[in-house]
Amino acid sequence: MKVWFFPGLGADASLGPFHALPGYETAWVEWPVRASRDWPEFLSGLQEANPIRAGDVFIGISFGGMAAQMLAGQLRPSGIILISSCRSSRSIAPSLACFRPILPCIPSALFDMRLLPSVVSKRYFGIADPSHVDLLYAMARRLPPKRFKEITELCLDFLGPSLPEVPIFSIHGLRDRLIPAGRENRDVLIPDGGHLISMTHSAIVNARLLGWLGMINNPAMRGPGS
């Protein structure tokens, strides 16, 4: 069983050191070279770029959780774990979702992360450690603004598929301002966690990941209703 990490919007395998999972073969998804505002085309490119197989486990961070669920509708995984993600775009903060109708009219140049003041990124991503801020900007700078805009549209158009036969677990920060925790049921809430608990609370997150991976490997461990 291979464990695939789907990073968030503007993120990449640079998050790998935060998520060492002893005993598991892990890989980080490479996003399609050619982006799309259309989910079917995006998923086709995703499968072309990555040797993901049915029966693997998907761990999705933020937008990566949306992509993982959409792919699971075509390629059934053994399980899905969501980190700071959601089951529908209806859970995204209304202050962000309200931009969807006018998003096509907003110039792509405005989606350049270098334009985002660090005080804003600290508040909305829930990070304070300078090394975390530097990493966030370093990753985001590698994603062209046009691609950033296209993937943002995918986020805001996301209506998660029904996956009744796939076990799904979720961990979320109670102080997440991008995808507020209270808009969906969560399995685990981190009281002082923001949106980037993948960085800021990696030890807590990894402990949960290992527990859930054990449950996915051994369905008898899940118990009734899991």
Disulfide bonds with the S-S distance in Angstrom:
none
